Amino acid sequence: MTTTPDRSRVQLPGISSRAYEHPADRSALVALRKLSGFDTVLKQMSGLISERRLRLMYLASAVRVSETQFRSLYDMGRDAAYTLDLHRVPEIYVQQDPQVQAKAIGFDDPFIVVTTGLLNLMNEEEQRFVIGHETAHILSGHAVYRTMLDILTRLATRVAWIPLGYIGLRAIVAGLEEWYRKSELSSDRGGLLTGQDPEAAKRALMKLAGGAYTHEMNIEAFLAQYQEYDTAGDLRDGFLKVLNLLGTTHPFAVVRVAELDKWHRSGEYDRIIGGDYPRREHDADARVTDEVKAAAESYRRSWSESQDPFIGVLRDVAEGAVNAGERIFNRFSRRDGS
C-alpha cells in the first residue's frame, strides 16, 4: 500500500547530525565519538537487557504504529527517516497518557514513543515536527549522554549523605543538564529540517506553553515575550532565572521558539535545504578542538547578545573558564594531532 505525501520535501542525502547540532551539543558529541569504546561501556553500565525490557513493555502496553494502526504517524516516521537519510525507520509507539510527551529510547535499535496527550494537542504538521525532532535525536546518538545523565543522577541520590561526593557529582550533573538542554535545541532544528514548515515547528513549541489555543496566541507576541524574559528586571531576576534551570533538562518553551526562529532567520536552514551541509562520511574528520572553539564562540555570542544584567556579572568568570578550556584542548590536540 502506497501513499502520496501532502507535499514534497527535500531529502538530505548523507546529512551529518553536525549540520543541525547546537555548537555546545556538537562539541560534546564529537569528543564522545573520538573516545573509542565509550559507548560500549555505557551500554554495559545501563544494561542492554533494560532496552529489551522497555521495548517489550511498550509492545505489550502501547500501540505500535503501522500501515494499519495510526497510519499518519507511520508515514511521518518513514518521511523523517527518508529526509534525514536514516538506513532504518525507527518504530513508533503511541502510549495512552494525558501528558504531552515524546521521547526516543534505545542504543542499538532506538524507537520513538509519543503520548495521546501530544496527539490531541497538535495537528499533523506539528506532529511531523515532533517525529522529526525525535528522529534527529536518534541520528545524533543522544541516548549515550542521556544514559550517562540518568546513571549519575541516580548515583548522586545514593551518595547525598557524603557532602563532597554529592557536590562533585551535582556539578557534573549540572553540566550534563546544560548539554541536555542544548541537545533539545539541536533536535528542534532537526525537526524543522524534517518537516520543512517553520510556522508549524514554532506553533508546536508554543503549544507546549499555551496549549491548543492557537487562535488566542501569536508567534510575534510570543517572541516579544522572550525579549522581555531575556532582559530581566535586575540582577535578582537574572539570578532567579539561573535557579529556575536547576534540575531541568529542557529549555523553556519561549526560549525554544526564539532559538529556532533565530536559527531559521540566520540562513542556516536555507543553506542546508539547498544542499550545503556536512556529510556523515566526513564525521571522522571532525576535530575536537575546532568544535570546542565553535562552542566557546557560540556562548560568547549568546552572552554578548543577552541584555540580562546578571549575565554581564558572570561574563568575565565564564570567559576565563572558556579560555582555560580552549588551552587544555589545544594542549591535547598538539599531543595527539586530533
N, C-alpha and C positions, 0 to 999 in steps of 0.2 A: 504494500500500500504506500503510495507516494503522496506528498502534499506540496503545495506551492506556497513559498513564504509570502507574507503580506507585502514585502518589498525586498528588493535585492540589497545585500550588504557586501561590503568589500571584504574579501578574505585577506588575511595577513600571513602569507606562507612563511614558515620557519621563524616566526617572530620570537625574539627572546623576551623573557619577562623583564629584562633590564630596560626595555623600551618604555615601560609604563611605571616602573617602580619608583617610589619616592627616593631621593638620594640617600637619606638616612637608612631606609629599608634596604636599598640596593647594596650599600657598602657592607652591611652586616651579612647579607646573603652571599655576596661574592667571597668574603672572607671565610664564611662557613663552607662553601663549596671547595675552597682550597685545602680544607682540613680533611685529608683522606681518612675515611673510616669513621668520621664523627657521627654521621647519620646512622651508621650501623650500631654504634654504641648506644645512641639514644633509643633506637628501636629495641635493643635488648633491655634497656632500662624500663621502657614503658611496657614491654611485653607484647609481642605480636599477637598473643592469644587474646589481648584486650581488644585489638582491632577486629578480630574474628568474632569475638563476643558481641561487640557493638553491631556488626553487620547482621548477625543472627537476631539480635534484639529488634532491629528495625524491620528485618524481613518478617518477623512474627507480629509486630505491633503497629507497623505503619503500612502505607500503600506505596508499592514501588511503581513509578510511572512507566508507561509502556505505550505501545500503539493502541492499546485498549483501555488504559487507565491514565487519566489526566493527560490526554493526548497533546494538548497545547504545551504543557511543560516538557513533555518528551521531545517535541520538535524544537523547543528553545534550547534544551540541552544539546541536541545534535547541532543546531546552528552555532552555539557558543564554541563547541569543540571544533567545528569546521572553521569558524572565523579565526580562532587563536591557534589553529593547526595542531590540535592535540591528536595523538595517534589513537587514543581510546576515548570513547564518550563515557564520562562518569555516570554512574547510576544516580537517580534522584528518587528520594523518598518523601512522601507527604505525611506529616505527623499531626494528629489532632491535638491542637494546643492553641488556646486563645492568644498567647504571647506572640508578638511579631518577631520572628527569628528565622535565620537561615545560617547554615554552617557547612563547612567542608571537613570531612573526617577521614583519617587514614594516611598511611605512609605509602605502601606499595600499590594499593588498589583503592584510591580515595573515592568517596562518594559524597553526595550533597543531600542535606536534609532541609526541607522548608516546612514551616508550620501553616496550618489552616488560617491562623490569625494573619499571617502575611498575605496569603492568597485573598482573603476577604478585604484586606486593606488596599491592595494595589491592583491596577489594571494590567493588561497583558504586556504592554510595552515597559511598564515599571517592573513587572516580574522578570522580563527579559534582562533588564539591567541587573537585577539581583542574581539571576542564574549566571550571568557573565561575571559578576563580582566574585562569586564563589569559584567559578572555573578559573579565574585569574589567580585566586589563592592556590589552587591546585598546580597551575603552571609554575608559580613562583616557588612551590615547595615550602610554604609557610608552616606546614604541620610540624616540621622538625623543631623550629624555635618554639612553637606553641606548646609542644610536648615538654620542652625544657622548662618553660614557664610554669606549667602545671606541676612538674616534679619539684621545682624549687619552692613553689608556693606551699605545697604540702609539707615539704621539709621545714620551711620557716615556721609553720604552726607547731611542728613537733619539737623544735628547739627554742620555742619562745621563752622558756624559763632560763635560757643561757643568754644574758644580755648582749655580750659582744658578738656571739654567734648569730643571734637574731638580727642585730643591727647590720652586720655584714651581709647576711642573706637578703634582708629587706632592701639594701642598696642595689643588689644585683637584680632583685625582682622589680624594683622601680625602673631600672634601666631597660629590662625586658618589656615592661608595660609600655614604656615610651616607644620601643621598637614596634610593639604590637599595634599601637595607635597609628604609627606611620605605615605599617603594613595594610591597615584598613584604607588609608588614603591611596596606597598603590592599587589595591583591588577596586576601589571606586573608579580609578582611571581605566583599569582593565574592563570593568563593566560597561563603561562608556564606549570603549573601542569595540566591544562585542555588540551592544545594542545599537550604537551609532545614532542615538537620539538624545542630544544633550538636554532638552527640556524634560523628557521622561526621566532621565537619570536624576536631575535636580528635584523633580517632583517626588520621586521615590524617597529621596533622603529627607525632603521637607516633611513628608508624611510621617517619618519617624518622630517628628516633634509635634505635629498638629493633627495627626490622624487623617481620616478620609475627607476632611472638609476643604478640598482644594478650591471649591467655589468661594470660600471665605478667606483664602490665602493668596499671597502674591510673592513671586520669586524676588522681584526687585526690593520689595519691602523687607523680605527675609534677609537679603544680602545687606541692606542698610542696618538691620538688627545686628548682624555680625560686626559691622563697623563700630557700633555702639559698645558691643561686648569687647572688642579689641582695644578700644581706647581706655576703657575702665574709668573709674571716677578719680581715684587717687591710689597711693601705694597700698592702702589697706585692701582695695578691691583686687589689685593685681596679686597680692599675697593670697587672698581667698580663692582666686581662680586656680592657683597652683594647688592649694589644699583640695579643691574640688576634683582635681585629676587623680589624686592618690587612690590607688586600688581600681582604677578604670582601665579597660582595655580597648575602648572605642572612643574616638573623638566625639565631641558633642555635635548634634545634627547641624547646627548653624555653622560650625567650623567646617564640617564635611562639604556642605553645599558651597561655601565660599572658596574652599581649596579646589574643588572640582571645577568651579566656574573660572577661577584664576588659571588653572592648567589648560582648560579649553580655550580661553581667550589668549593664552600665551603663544598659540600657534603650534604647540607640540602635537595636539590631536590631529590637526590637518596635515602636518608633516608625516605622521605615522600612517594615516589613512592614504596618503599619497604614495606610500611605499618606501619612505625613507626611515628606516629603523634598524637597530642591531639584530643580527640573526643568531639563532640558537647555536649554529655551528661554530660561532666565534666566542661562545661563553668562556671557553677555557683560556682565551687570550686576555680576558678582563684582568686588570691589575688592581690589587687590593689598595695600594697607595693612591692610585688615581680616584678610586671610588670614595676613599676616606676623605680626600681633599674636596671632592664634589659634595659630600655630606656636610663637611665643615662650612663650605661656601653657602650651601642651602640654609644652614642655621644662621649664618651671618646675615644673609639677605633677609631672612624672616625677622631677625632682631632689628635690623635697620628699618624695615618697613612697619614694624609694630609701633603703635602710639601708646602702648601700655607703659606708664611710668615705672612700674615695678621691673619690667624687662630692662629698662635703662639702668637700674641699680645693679642688676645681676650681669649685665652685658660684659663688663670688664673681667669678672671672675670666669664667666663662661668662655670668653675669648682666650683666656690663659689656659684653660683646660683643653680647648680645641687645639691650640698651638702646641701644647705638650703632646697631645695625641698624635698630631702630624709628625712631630720629631721622632716619636717612638716608631711609627710605621716607616718613616724614611730610613731609620737606622736598620730596621729589619729588612727592608727592601734592598739595601746595599749588600746585606749578607747573603740573601737567597735569590736576588735578582727577579723577584716576583713583581 
